[in-house]
Amino acid sequence: MDHSTETSERVSLSYDGEKVAAQLAQLSIEEKISLLAGSGFTTTAGIPRLDIPSLKLAEGVNGVKDAMAIDAGDTVADVLAGGGPKTVCYPSTSCFGATFNPELSYRLGQALGSQAREKDIATIMGPGVNLHRDPRCGRNFEYFSEDPYLTGLLSGAMINGIQQQGVGACAKHFVANDAEDYRRAYNVIDPTGGVALRELYLSAFQELLVHSNPVCIMTSYNKVNGIYTSETPLIEKVIRGEWGYDGAIQSDWFGTVSTAASIIAGQDLEMPGPSIFRGPRLLKALKEGQVTEEHIDRCARKMLEWIDKVTGSDRKPALSNEEAVSVAHQVASEGIVLLKNKDQALPLDLKKAPKLAIVGQPAVDPPVGGGGSSLAPPQYVLKPLDCIQAAHTQPDLVRFAAGVRCNKVLPPIPTSLITAENGKNGIDVTYYNNKSPDVPALKEFQSHGQVTMLGHIKPGLDSAGFRYELSTTLTPETTGNHTIGVHTTGAFKLFIDGSEVLSAPSPNCNAEEFLFASFKLEKSYSHPMEAGKSYSIKLVIQSWTSIKQKPNEPAPHIGRLCFQYAYSDDDAIAEAVSIASDSDISIVFAGRNSEHEGEGSDMPDIYLPGNQAAMVKAVAAVSKRTIVVLYSGGPLDVSSFVEDVDAIIHAHYLGQEGGAAIADVLSGKVNPSGKLATTWPKRLEDVGSFSHFPATQAADGTIDLHLSEGLEVGYRRDTTEVDHRYPFGFGLSYTSFQYSGLVIKPSKIENIEKNEEFSVKVNLKNTGSVAGAEAVQVYVRPIEMAVSRPKSLRGLTKVALEPGASKEVDIAIDLKKALSHWDVAKNVWKVDKGTYGISIGNAEGLESTVVVDKDYEWLGL
């Protein structure tokens, strides 16, 4: 029997209880308090006199980022934005979800854990287990799915893989952190009385704890029912009480908002350091009786247990870099979803040497991930164009056109175009204190067109106020109306050849917008320039102040010069049409990138950015056959061109191996087996959360986010009301599969206490001509019962079959979890007596039933 809950061994890192008790007894109250906050941006505190080490933490599932080994010239801000030392860069988490493969998720975890060990990283901050509630969420690419069961199953498998390597995993962000706009302030309100919160958002965390035991859980920034999650009673009542979780609870970075309240609630660790709300404030709160030493001991014990778990565990054999890269390639290949394939347009027979038109900037500059703290700097990036040419028998028959631009912000000014006073490529920066405006406090050379100060200022500067001036000489290579862009956190003036051409007051921004949403800071100016002529550029910036700054956020000071050559969408489309009209097949690469999808902000819609849709239609109009490859972390509106093209592939964000994976799928070397882990609507208006996402700020300053759609998220929405473009669990193959012989045992449950699971058996046959893999999905729904519920995924396994082969698939379903709903009146999980329909995804009409003879109530895992 294929137990969907036993895809890998549940890996719990152990600790020595006697050792921890002895350590705690030897600590002074000041030392205990020091353990409860980070010692640095990515490190916890240690106690050297007792040989208690500091732990190094890192972002990890897109690639294990080592912020403590910063490359020369990088800042913490650069690392957060995807800079720093190179690492194996994996696909986005949304791609992991589309694999529907828990065993592959486990092996991915092993690869991540192995890489973390090599970098002396004790705990990986991930995976993210929030849900795809709305396709506009800027961070959906960091999460698995719209479904809590799939999310919990895959994240649990990944956690087991990470911890099998002796490295801790930290599940995040608890809870209902499923939007980015106002994420530090919005208040989640569940009009269903807790049903949606329990059955969807909390359920994802509950499910992962069934399958795994991470060393840590990270709280989110938002409020739930008016209380910040760093202070929520859900920590003690649900996480520790109902679920019995015994690991540590930590804050997100700058996510702690109180001293006593967060300690009493059970949040053990404030990150990052140095402490804002712990340290002296906590010692003062203890003396004033706001907290007790017992509260502090409880949190300090959890920190000591965490430290012992990740420093005293057995170390398994590490994976080589080649093995880690191989996993990255397989995840990318299995996560790609084939959405349309009219008349078997794919796979391509490259042996026949077709003339190919490759269109779109992502073909040569593919996005490896979404934006924000998770974005990892890849060791290399395989470009789809190069990989397609390598697979072609006559590479010279593959032509390329860049197509339209879709960047959301202007790119940084190229270092090769700017010259400082010393004759080197770069800029000169001069700093002045406001108290002495004519006397330079500091002067320095920068090899790039940017100044960044996050949480600190340069030596000699006065925090009360200063200005800094960036000066350089720009020499463009072409003639035209080129654009100079400015990103600053302070009031600025921009001068070209001594004349002021642009200015703006200080934007009312905070550190988060500086780090992750620089488009909110951008100002630009178009200026006629001649090729080879030099232009003097000077940017004068006042130090930053903002009423939006909070005491638990670092102060940012930034000055960045950007530049873009003159450009025309019409010319770009004309070039694409020209090569498409002279080719046998056109492959258009389009979608979003890390500028459009990222941490800190949501998206306004699900359209293709810029004029990409117009480009696709124009190319399709002249092409014999058109294939579209789409990059994004979630659904896109394809309605404007879906009928014009022959095939559509959803590539997610595929990491460093993505180009090869796409070429493998296009050429048929790999048979696509990815399934959508998130429903694609025909229109954004068809999404259940459409009218109440994102959160909006009321006149009184409150920011409420209402879960008014209740359980009708994604595929759970009544399909009589809306017709999905591509449903959850959908994905085409180059072969075909046939289901038959569905059998449920036992089909009647007379004693739930004795029947903890039931078996779903179905025969699966590969009826096509090539080998392939199919994700067998089991769904449950109540039939004609008092409590109406949507269907829900409750079991799955992935099966690989050769042509003509068949297999009896046997999936064990946990009876309590599969049939239960949250009873608001009693605050318990309840299984109602009655009949439940059991169906198989992608097998229309194949359904059976399970009958339960009495009600049953339960709590826990």
C-alpha positions in Angstrom: 0.0 0.0 0.0 1.2 3.5 -0.9 0.9 5.5 2.4 0.8 9.1 1.3 1.9 10.1 4.8 5.0 7.8 4.7 6.9 9.2 1.7 10.0 9.5 4.0 10.9 8.9 7.5 9.9 11.5 10.0 13.2 13.0 11.1 13.2 14.6 14.6 16.5 16.0 15.6 17.1 14.9 19.3 18.7 16.8 22.2 20.2 15.7 25.5 17.6 16.7 28.1 20.0 16.3 31.1 22.6 18.4 29.4 20.1 21.2 28.6 18.8 21.2 32.2 22.4 21.5 33.5 23.2 24.3 31.1 20.1 26.2 32.1 20.9 25.9 35.8 24.3 27.4 35.3 23.1 30.5 33.4 22.7 33.9 35.0 19.5 35.7 34.2 21.4 38.1 31.9 22.7 35.1 30.0 19.3 33.5 29.7 17.9 36.8 28.3 20.8 37.0 25.8 19.8 33.7 24.3 16.3 35.1 23.4 17.5 37.5 20.7 19.9 37.2 17.8 23.5 38.3 18.2 23.7 39.5 14.6 21.7 39.7 11.4 21.8 35.9 10.8 23.2 34.5 14.1 21.8 33.5 17.4 23.6 34.2 20.7 25.9 31.8 22.4 27.4 31.5 25.9 31.2 31.0 25.4 32.0 30.3 29.0 29.7 27.2 28.9 30.7 26.3 25.3 27.2 27.0 24.1 27.7 28.0 20.4 26.0 30.7 18.4 24.0 29.3 15.5 24.2 30.6 11.9 20.8 30.8 10.1 20.1 31.3 6.4 17.5 31.5 3.8 17.5 28.2 2.0 14.9 26.7 -0.3 15.7 28.6 -3.5 19.3 28.1 -2.6 21.3 28.2 0.7 22.3 31.8 1.1 25.3 32.6 3.3 24.8 36.2 4.5 27.8 35.9 6.8 30.2 35.2 3.9 29.5 38.4 1.9 31.4 39.0 -1.3 33.6 42.0 -1.5 31.5 45.1 -2.0 28.2 43.5 -1.0 26.0 44.7 1.8 23.4 42.9 3.8 20.9 44.6 1.5 22.7 43.1 -1.5 22.5 39.6 0.0 18.8 40.0 0.8 18.2 41.0 -2.8 20.0 38.0 -4.2 23.6 38.9 -3.9 26.4 37.3 -2.0 28.4 34.1 -2.6 27.1 31.8 -5.4 25.2 28.7 -4.6 23.2 26.0 -6.3 20.0 27.8 -7.2 16.9 25.7 -7.2 13.5 26.4 -8.7 10.8 28.4 -6.9 8.7 26.7 -4.2 5.7 26.9 -6.5 7.6 24.7 -8.9 8.2 22.2 -6.0 4.4 22.1 -5.5 3.8 21.3 -9.2 5.9 18.2 -9.0 3.3 16.5 -6.8 6.2 14.3 -5.7 6.9 14.0 -1.9 9.9 11.8 -2.5 11.5 14.3 -4.8 10.8 17.0 -2.2 12.6 14.8 0.4 15.7 14.5 -1.9 15.6 18.3 -2.4 15.6 18.7 1.3 18.7 16.4 1.6 20.5 18.5 -1.1 19.6 21.8 0.8 20.7 20.4 4.1 23.9 19.1 2.7 24.8 22.5 1.3 23.9 24.2 4.5 26.3 21.9 6.4 29.1 22.8 4.0 28.5 26.5 4.9 28.3 25.8 8.7 24.6 26.9 8.6 22.7 25.3 11.5 19.2 26.0 10.4 17.5 26.9 7.1 14.7 29.5 7.2 12.1 27.5 5.3 10.1 26.1 3.7 7.3 28.6 3.4 3.9 26.9 4.0 1.5 29.8 3.4 -1.1 29.3 0.8 -1.9 30.7 -2.6 -5.1 32.4 -1.5 -5.1 35.0 -4.3 -3.0 34.9 -7.5 -1.9 38.6 -6.9 0.1 37.8 -3.8 3.6 38.9 -4.5 5.2 36.0 -2.6 3.2 33.0 -4.0 6.3 31.7 -5.8 7.7 31.1 -2.3 4.8 28.8 -1.3 3.8 25.4 -2.6 0.1 25.6 -3.4 -3.4 26.7 -2.7 -4.1 23.4 -1.0 -3.1 22.8 2.7 -2.8 19.0 2.3 -0.4 19.2 -0.7 1.5 22.0 1.1 1.9 20.0 4.3 2.8 16.8 2.6 5.5 18.3 0.4 6.9 20.7 3.0 7.0 17.9 5.6 9.0 15.8 3.2 11.4 18.6 2.5 11.9 19.2 6.2 12.7 15.6 6.8 15.3 15.7 4.0 16.9 18.8 5.4 17.1 17.4 9.0 18.3 14.0 7.7 21.5 16.0 7.1 21.7 17.1 10.7 20.6 20.7 9.8 17.4 22.3 11.2 14.5 23.5 9.2 12.3 26.4 10.2 8.7 26.3 8.8 7.2 29.8 8.1 5.2 32.1 8.3 2.7 31.3 11.1 0.0 32.2 10.2 -2.3 33.6 7.4 0.6 35.6 5.9 -0.9 35.2 2.5 -0.6 38.8 1.2 2.3 41.2 1.1 0.8 44.7 1.0 0.7 46.0 4.5 2.0 42.7 5.8 3.5 44.2 8.9 0.2 45.7 9.9 -2.8 44.0 8.4 -5.3 42.1 10.6 -6.7 38.8 9.4 -10.4 38.5 10.1 -12.2 35.2 9.4 -16.0 35.9 9.0 -16.6 32.1 9.1 -15.9 32.1 12.8 -12.6 30.2 12.3 -13.6 27.6 9.8 -11.4 29.0 7.0 -8.5 29.7 9.3 -8.6 26.2 10.7 -9.3 24.2 7.5 -7.0 26.1 5.2 -4.4 28.3 6.8 -3.7 26.6 10.1 -4.3 23.2 8.4 -1.2 23.6 6.2 1.0 23.8 9.4 -0.9 21.1 11.1 -0.4 18.8 8.1 3.4 19.4 7.9 3.7 18.5 11.6 2.0 15.2 10.9 4.8 14.4 8.5 7.8 16.2 10.1 9.1 17.8 13.2 11.0 21.0 12.3 13.4 22.5 14.9 11.6 25.8 14.6 8.5 27.6 13.5 8.7 31.3 12.4 5.8 33.7 13.2 4.6 36.2 10.6 4.3 40.0 10.6 0.5 40.3 10.4 -2.2 40.2 13.1 -4.9 37.5 13.4 -8.0 38.5 15.2 -6.4 41.8 16.2 -3.2 40.3 17.8 0.2 40.1 16.2 1.3 36.6 15.6 4.4 37.2 17.7 2.0 37.5 20.6 -0.8 35.3 19.6 -2.4 32.8 22.0 -2.4 30.3 19.0 1.2 29.5 19.9 0.3 28.0 23.3 -3.2 26.9 22.5 -2.8 25.3 19.1 0.9 24.8 18.2 2.0 23.6 21.6 -1.4 22.5 23.1 -3.4 20.8 20.4 -0.5 19.8 18.1 2.0 19.0 20.9 4.9 20.8 19.1 8.0 21.0 21.3 10.4 22.9 19.0 11.3 26.6 19.2 9.2 29.6 18.0 11.1 32.5 16.5 10.1 35.8 14.9 10.5 36.9 11.3 13.2 39.5 10.8 12.1 42.6 12.8 8.8 40.8 13.4 8.8 41.2 17.2 6.6 44.1 18.3 6.7 43.8 22.2 8.7 42.6 25.1 6.5 41.0 27.8 3.6 40.0 25.5 5.8 38.0 23.1 7.6 36.2 25.9 4.4 35.3 27.7 2.9 34.1 24.4 5.8 31.7 23.9 7.9 33.3 21.1 11.3 32.1 22.1 13.6 34.1 19.8 13.6 37.6 18.5 15.5 38.1 15.2 17.7 39.7 14.1 20.2 41.0 16.6 21.1 43.1 18.3 17.9 43.0 20.3 15.3 45.7 20.2 12.6 44.2 22.5 14.6 41.7 24.5 17.9 42.5 26.2 17.7 45.5 28.6 14.0 45.9 28.0 13.3 42.3 29.0 15.5 42.6 32.1 13.5 45.7 33.0 10.2 43.9 32.4 11.3 41.1 34.7 12.2 43.5 37.5 8.8 45.3 37.1 6.9 42.0 37.3 5.6 42.1 33.7 7.2 38.6 33.2 8.5 36.0 35.5 11.8 34.1 35.5 9.7 31.0 34.7 8.7 32.6 31.4 12.3 33.4 30.6 13.4 29.9 31.6 10.8 28.4 29.3 12.1 30.3 26.3 15.8 29.8 27.2 15.2 26.1 27.5 13.8 26.0 24.0 16.8 27.8 22.7 19.2 25.4 24.4 17.3 22.5 23.0 17.4 23.9 19.5 21.2 24.5 19.8 21.8 21.0 21.0 19.6 19.5 18.3 21.6 21.0 15.4 25.1 20.7 17.0 24.8 17.3 18.5 23.1 15.4 15.7 24.6 12.6 13.5 25.9 13.8 10.2 24.9 11.8 7.1 27.2 11.6 4.1 27.0 14.9 2.3 25.8 15.2 -1.3 28.4 16.4 -3.9 27.8 19.6 -5.8 27.0 17.4 -8.9 24.3 15.5 -6.9 22.8 18.8 -5.7 22.7 20.2 -9.2 21.1 17.0 -10.5 18.3 17.4 -7.9 17.8 21.0 -9.1 17.5 19.8 -12.7 15.0 17.0 -11.8 12.8 19.4 -9.8 12.8 21.8 -12.7 11.9 19.1 -15.1 9.1 17.6 -13.0 7.7 20.9 -12.1 7.1 22.2 -15.6 3.4 22.0 -16.5 2.2 21.5 -20.1 -1.1 23.5 -20.2 -1.9 23.3 -23.9 -0.7 21.0 -26.7 -3.0 21.4 -29.8 -2.5 18.6 -32.4 0.6 17.4 -30.6 2.5 20.5 -31.4 5.0 19.3 -28.8 7.4 17.6 -28.5 9.6 19.1 -31.2 11.5 16.8 -33.6 14.8 18.6 -33.7 16.3 15.9 -35.8 14.3 17.2 -38.7 16.2 20.5 -38.4 13.2 22.9 -38.2 13.9 26.6 -38.5 13.2 28.0 -35.0 12.3 31.6 -34.0 13.1 32.1 -30.4 11.5 35.3 -29.1 11.6 37.0 -25.7 14.3 38.3 -23.3 13.7 35.4 -20.8 15.3 33.1 -23.5 18.6 34.7 -22.8 18.0 36.1 -19.3 15.7 33.7 -17.6 14.4 34.6 -14.1 15.7 32.1 -11.6 13.4 33.1 -8.8 11.0 35.7 -7.4 12.3 38.8 -5.7 13.1 39.3 -2.0 15.1 37.6 0.7 14.7 34.1 -0.8 16.4 34.9 -4.1 19.6 33.0 -4.3 22.7 34.0 -6.4 23.1 31.1 -8.8 26.4 29.4 -9.6 25.5 29.9 -13.3 22.3 30.2 -15.3 21.6 27.9 -18.3 19.9 30.0 -20.9 17.0 28.4 -22.8 18.3 29.7 -26.2 21.7 28.1 -25.7 20.2 24.8 -24.6 17.8 24.7 -27.5 20.6 25.4 -29.9 22.7 22.7 -28.3 19.8 20.2 -28.8 19.3 21.2 -32.4 21.1 19.3 -35.2 21.8 22.6 -37.0 22.1 25.4 -34.4 22.4 28.1 -37.1 18.7 27.5 -37.9 17.8 28.9 -34.5 17.3 32.7 -34.6 16.6 35.0 -31.7 14.8 38.3 -31.2 14.7 39.9 -27.7 11.1 41.1 -28.1 9.5 43.7 -25.8 10.9 44.8 -22.5 9.0 44.0 -19.4 11.2 45.4 -16.6 9.3 47.1 -13.8 12.2 49.3 -12.7 15.1 50.8 -14.6 18.3 48.7 -14.5 21.3 49.9 -12.5 23.6 52.2 -14.5 26.2 49.9 -16.2 29.6 50.3 -14.6 31.2 50.1 -18.0 29.5 53.4 -19.0 30.6 55.5 -16.0 33.9 57.0 -15.0 35.1 58.5 -11.7 37.7 61.1 -11.1 40.5 58.5 -10.8 39.7 57.3 -14.4 38.3 54.0 -13.1 34.8 52.8 -13.9 32.5 53.9 -11.0 31.4 56.9 -9.0 32.8 59.4 -6.5 30.8 59.9 -3.3 31.2 62.9 -1.0 29.4 63.1 2.4 28.6 66.3 4.3 27.0 66.7 7.7 24.2 69.3 7.9 26.0 71.1 10.7 29.0 71.7 8.4 27.4 71.7 4.9 30.5 72.9 3.1 33.1 70.6 4.8 33.3 67.1 3.5 33.0 64.5 6.3 34.1 61.6 4.0 34.9 61.0 0.4 35.2 57.6 -1.3 35.2 55.8 -4.6 32.5 53.2 -5.5 32.9 50.7 -8.3 29.2 50.7 -8.9 26.6 53.5 -9.1 25.0 53.0 -5.7 25.4 53.9 -2.0 23.7 51.7 0.6 23.5 52.2 4.3 21.0 49.9 6.1 20.7 50.3 9.9 24.0 52.1 10.0 25.7 55.2 8.6 29.2 55.9 7.4 31.9 56.7 10.0 31.9 60.5 10.7 28.3 61.1 9.7 25.9 62.8 12.0 22.7 60.8 12.5 20.8 64.1 13.0 21.2 64.9 9.3 23.6 64.7 6.4 23.7 64.7 2.6 25.7 62.7 0.1 26.6 63.5 -3.5 27.2 60.9 -6.2 29.3 62.2 -9.1 30.4 60.4 -12.3 30.8 60.9 -16.1 28.4 58.9 -18.3 29.4 58.0 -21.9 26.6 56.2 -23.8 27.4 54.0 -26.7 24.3 54.9 -28.8 22.4 58.1 -29.7 18.9 58.7 -28.5 16.6 59.9 -25.8 18.1 57.8 -23.0 16.6 57.5 -19.5 18.4 58.3 -16.3 16.7 56.8 -13.2 17.0 57.6 -9.5 16.2 55.5 -6.5 16.6 57.3 -3.2 15.2 57.2 0.3 15.8 60.9 0.8 15.0 64.2 -1.0 17.2 64.5 -4.1 18.3 66.7 -7.0 19.7 65.3 -10.2 22.1 67.4 -12.4 23.3 66.7 -15.9 26.2 68.8 -17.1 25.5 71.2 -14.2 21.8 71.8 -14.9 19.1 70.5 -12.5 16.9 68.1 -14.5 15.0 66.2 -11.8 14.1 66.5 -8.1 11.7 65.1 -5.5 11.0 65.3 -1.8 11.8 62.4 0.5 9.4 59.5 -0.2 7.4 58.3 2.8 9.0 54.8 2.7 10.3 52.3 5.1 13.2 49.8 5.1 11.0 47.1 3.6 10.2 49.2 0.5 13.8 50.1 0.2 14.8 46.4 0.2 12.0 44.8 -1.8 9.9 47.4 -3.6 12.3 49.9 -5.1 9.8 50.7 -7.9 8.0 52.8 -5.3 11.1 55.0 -5.0 11.9 55.4 -8.7 12.0 58.8 -10.5 13.3 59.1 -14.1 14.2 61.7 -16.7 14.6 61.2 -20.5 17.6 63.1 -21.9 18.9 63.4 -25.5 22.4 62.0 -25.8 24.9 61.3 -28.4 27.0 58.2 -28.8 30.6 58.6 -27.5 29.9 62.0 -25.9 30.5 62.3 -22.1 27.9 63.8 -19.7 28.5 64.9 -16.2 26.1 63.3 -13.7 25.6 64.5 -10.2 23.0 63.2 -7.7 22.6 65.1 -4.4 20.6 63.3 -1.7 19.5 64.4 1.8 19.5 61.8 4.6 16.3 59.9 5.0 13.5 60.5 7.4 10.0 58.9 7.4 6.9 58.8 9.6 6.5 55.2 8.4 9.6 54.0 10.2 9.0 51.7 13.1 11.2 51.1 16.1 11.8 47.5 15.1 13.1 48.3 11.6 16.5 49.4 10.5 16.8 52.9 9.0 17.7 52.8 5.2 19.8 55.4 3.3 20.1 54.7 -0.4 21.2 56.4 -3.6 21.1 54.5 -6.8 21.7 55.7 -10.4 19.8 53.8 -13.1 20.0 53.9 -16.9 18.2 52.6 -20.0 18.8 53.2 -23.6 16.1 54.6 -25.9 13.7 51.9 -27.0 10.5 51.1 -29.0 8.0 48.3 -28.4 6.8 48.6 -31.9 10.3 48.0 -33.3 10.9 45.1 -31.0 7.6 43.4 -32.1 8.4 44.0 -35.7 11.8 42.3 -35.3 10.1 39.3 -33.6 7.5 39.1 -36.4 10.2 39.2 -39.0 12.1 36.1 -37.8 8.8 34.3 -36.9 7.4 34.7 -40.4 10.5 33.0 -41.9 10.5 30.0 -39.4 8.8 26.7 -39.1 8.2 27.1 -35.4 8.1 30.1 -33.0 8.8 29.7 -29.3 7.9 32.8 -27.3 9.3 33.2 -23.8 7.3 35.6 -21.7 6.0 36.2 -18.2 7.1 37.9 -15.0 10.4 38.2 -13.2 11.7 39.1 -9.7 10.8 42.8 -10.3 7.1 41.9 -10.7 6.8 39.1 -8.1 8.5 39.6 -4.8 8.5 40.1 -1.1 6.9 43.2 0.3 4.3 44.0 -2.3 1.4 42.4 -4.2 0.5 42.6 -7.8 -2.4 44.7 -9.3 -3.5 42.0 -11.8 -2.6 38.8 -13.5 -1.9 40.1 -17.0 1.4 39.6 -18.7 3.5 42.7 -17.9 4.1 45.3 -20.6 3.2 44.5 -24.2 4.1 40.8 -24.1 0.5 39.6 -24.9 0.5 41.8 -28.0 3.9 40.4 -29.0 2.6 36.8 -28.6 -0.4 37.6 -30.8 1.7 39.3 -33.4 4.1 36.4 -33.6 1.3 33.8 -33.6 -0.4 35.6 -36.5 2.6 34.9 -38.8 3.8 31.6 -37.4 3.1 28.1 -38.7 3.3 26.8 -35.1 3.6 28.8 -31.9 4.7 27.6 -28.5 4.6 29.9 -25.5 6.8 29.4 -22.4 5.5 31.4 -19.4 7.5 32.3 -16.2 5.6 33.2 -13.1 4.9 32.1 -9.5 1.2 31.6 -10.2 -1.6 32.1 -12.7 -1.5 34.4 -15.6 -4.3 35.7 -17.8 -3.8 34.0 -21.2 -7.3 34.8 -22.6 -6.0 37.3 -25.2 -3.8 34.7 -27.0 -4.8 31.2 -25.8 -6.7 30.5 -29.0 -3.9 31.8 -31.2 -1.1 29.5 -30.1 -0.5 25.8 -30.3 1.1 25.0 -27.0 1.6 26.6 -23.6 4.2 25.7 -21.0 4.2 27.0 -17.4 7.8 27.2 -16.3 7.4 28.8 -12.9 10.9 30.1 -11.9 13.3 27.2 -12.6 16.6 28.1 -11.0 20.0 27.7 -12.6 19.2 24.5 -14.5 15.9 25.8 -16.0 17.2 26.4 -19.5 18.2 22.7 -19.8 14.9 21.5 -18.3 12.9 23.5 -20.8 14.9 22.3 -23.7 14.4 18.7 -22.5 10.7 19.1 -22.3 10.4 20.9 -25.7 12.4 18.2 -27.4 10.7 15.3 -25.7 13.8 14.2 -23.8 11.6 14.6 -20.7 7.9 13.9 -20.7 6.2 16.6 -18.7 4.5 15.4 -15.5 3.9 18.6 -13.6 0.4 19.4 -12.3 -0.9 22.8 -11.4 -0.8 23.3 -7.6 -2.9 26.4 -8.0 -6.0 26.9 -10.1 -5.7 29.2 -13.1 -8.8 31.4 -13.5 -10.1 32.7 -16.9 -10.4 36.1 -15.3 -9.2 37.6 -12.1 -12.8 38.4 -11.3 -13.4 34.6 -11.1 -11.2 34.3 -8.0 -13.1 33.9 -4.8 -11.0 36.6 -3.0 -11.2 39.1 -5.9 -13.3 41.8 -4.2 -11.4 41.7 -0.8 -7.7 41.3 -1.7 -5.4 42.9 -0.8 -6.0 44.5 2.6 -7.1 48.1 2.5 -6.4 50.9 5.0 -9.5 52.4 6.6 -9.8 56.1 7.5 -9.1 55.3 11.1 -5.8 53.6 10.1 -6.8 50.0 10.7 -5.9 47.6 7.9 -8.2 44.6 7.9 -7.9 41.6 5.6 -11.2 39.6 5.5 -11.3 36.0 4.5 -14.8 36.5 3.1 -14.5 33.8 0.5 -14.2 31.3 3.3 -13.2 27.9 2.0 -13.8 28.8 -1.6 -10.1 29.2 -2.5 -9.0 27.9 -5.8 -10.5 24.5 -6.8 -12.7 24.6 -3.7 -14.9 27.3 -5.3 -18.2 26.0 -6.6 -17.6 25.2 -10.3 -21.2 25.9 -11.1 -20.4 29.6 -10.5 -17.2 29.9 -12.4 -15.3 28.0 -15.2 -11.6 27.7 -14.4 -9.1 28.1 -17.3 -6.9 25.3 -15.9 -7.9 23.6 -12.7 -5.8 22.5 -9.7 -4.1 19.2 -10.5 -4.2 19.7 -14.2 -1.2 19.1 -16.5 -0.8 17.4 -19.9 1.6 14.7 -20.9 3.1 13.3 -24.1 1.4 10.0 -23.3 -2.1 9.1 -22.0 -3.3 7.4 -18.8 -6.3 5.4 -18.2 -7.9 4.8 -14.7 -10.2 1.9 -13.9 -11.4 -0.3 -11.1 -11.8 2.1 -8.2 -12.2 0.2 -4.9 -12.6 1.6 -1.4 -11.9 -0.7 1.7 -13.5 -0.6 4.1 -16.4 1.2 2.4 -18.4 1.4 5.7 -16.8 2.7 8.8 -18.5 1.3 12.0 -15.9 2.3 14.5 -13.6 5.2 13.7 -11.4 4.5 16.8 -10.5 1.1 15.3 -10.5 2.1 11.6 -7.8 4.9 11.5 -7.6 4.7 7.7 -9.2 3.4 4.6 -7.7 2.2 1.3 -8.3 3.7 -2.1 -7.3 1.3 -4.9 -7.3 2.2 -8.6 -5.7 0.7 -11.7 -3.6 3.0 -13.7 -2.4 2.2 -17.3 -0.1 4.1 -19.6 -2.0 3.8 -22.9 0.4 5.9 -24.9 3.6 5.3 -26.8 6.1 6.9 -24.4 7.0 6.5 -20.8 5.5 9.0 -18.4 4.5 9.7 -14.8 1.1 10.5 -13.4 0.2 12.1 -10.1 -2.8 10.1 -8.7 -5.0 12.4 -6.7 -7.7 11.3 -4.2 -10.5 13.8 -3.4 -13.1 13.6 -0.7 -16.5 15.4 -0.5 -19.6 15.0 1.7 -22.7 13.9 -0.1 -26.1 15.3 0.9 -25.1 16.1 4.5 -26.1 18.8 6.9 -22.8 20.5 6.6 -22.0 21.4 3.0 -18.3 21.2 2.2 -16.3 21.6 -1.0 -14.2 18.6 -2.2 -10.7 18.5 -0.9 -7.5 16.7 -1.8 -6.7 14.0 0.8 -4.3 11.6 -0.8 -1.8 11.3 -3.6 1.1 9.4 -5.0 3.2 9.8 -8.2 3.5 6.7 -10.5 5.9 6.2 -13.4 4.9 3.8 -16.1 6.4 2.5 -19.3 4.3 2.4 -22.5 1.5 -0.2 -22.1 2.3 -0.9 -18.5 -0.3 -0.8 -15.7 -0.2 -0.8 -11.9 -2.7 -1.1 -9.1 -2.2 2.0 -7.0 -3.1 1.6 -3.3 -3.3 4.8 -1.3 -4.0 4.9 2.4 -6.2 7.8 3.6 -6.2 9.0 7.1 -9.9 8.7 8.0 -10.1 11.4 10.7 -8.3 14.1 8.7 -9.9 13.2 5.4 -13.5 13.3 6.5 -13.5 16.0 9.2 -14.5 19.6 9.3 -14.0 22.3 12.0 -17.0 22.6 14.4 -17.1 26.3 15.4 -19.6 25.7 18.2 -17.5 23.0 19.9 -14.0 24.1 18.8 -13.2 20.5 17.7 -12.7 18.6 14.5 -15.8 16.6 13.7 -16.6 13.7 11.4 -20.3 13.7 10.7 -22.1 10.4 10.1 -23.2 10.0 6.5 -21.8 9.3 3.0 -18.6 10.7 1.5 -17.8 10.7 -2.2 -14.3 9.5 -3.1 -13.0 10.5 -6.5 -9.8 10.4 -8.5 -8.4 13.5 -10.1 -8.1 13.5 -13.9 -10.5 10.5 -14.0 -13.9 11.9 -14.8 -16.8 9.9 -13.5 -14.7 7.5 -11.5 -16.1 7.8 -8.0 -17.1 5.6 -5.0 -18.2 6.2 -1.4 -17.4 5.7 2.2 -20.2 5.6 4.8 -19.7 6.6 8.4 -22.2 5.3 10.9 -21.8 7.9 13.7 -20.4 11.3 14.6 -16.8 11.6 15.9 -14.9 14.4 17.5 -11.2 14.9 17.9 -8.3 17.4 18.5 -4.5 17.2 17.8 -2.5 15.8 15.0 
